[in-house]
Amino acid sequence: MPPDLSVALRLIAITDDLRDGRDGLVARACAAVRGGATMVQLRLKHADARTLADVARALVRTISVPVLVNDRADVALASGAAGTHVGTDDLSVAALRRIVPAGFLIGVSVGSEPEAATARGADYAGIGPLYGSASKLDAGVAIGVGGFARLAAAAGLPAVAIGGISAVTAGAAIAAGAAGIAVIAAVFGRDDPERAARELRTQIDAAFVARALPRSPPATAPSPAG
């Protein structure tokens, strides 16, 4: 059964590298999940397919939340991952839908109106960079919360904010309509991924509660006595 996206998209922790080997990365992913990460995206830009599949299988075996593999739908399928996340230079969403099984999750990166137009058929759009990103040097120019809201509306999909987000700024992304946030350095770049994820979830959850509260109507000035 596909995961509930209203839960799974809330905090996506994206891996950084294999500096501590496969087991070290899996341990950091476990810590992130304990802290509140609701999905893990395996992103290892310089790993070969065999290494990527080995790490993906280890994550699928070990953690309780959905695992997505960045760029490589073939590796995701072979490793039993829940889905894949693709960018503008990867196989299109439409082409992927023709070859993946029902329930296979597809996320797509969106950073402009033309990219939003090609996102149809995906399960969610990762939109950004919201702020400047030191983890993704090819991420482009920061779009801010206004740009995020505009592209989210254009994509017409559950939208996940990405790019330079921290516990301080996570709430602003949710207030702008995000279904969740995705981070690399803010979890996997921290010495304590569990604590980092917990700090983010605290702010994210509080922002969802605030967003759900009914807004008070604006106060009206009393009519002058006649």
Secondary structure, 3 states (H helix, E strand, C coil): CCCCHHHHCCEEEECCCCCCHHHHHHHHHHHHHHHCCCEEEECCCCCCHHHHHHHHHHHHHHCCCCEEEECCHHHHHHHCCCEEEECCCCCCHHHHHCCCCCCCEEEEEECCHHHHHCCCCCCEEEECCCCCCCCCCCCCCCCHHHHHHHHHHHHCCCEEEECCCCCCCHHHHHHCCCCEEEECHHHHCCCCHHHHHHHHHHHHHHHHHHHHCCCCCCCCCCCCCC
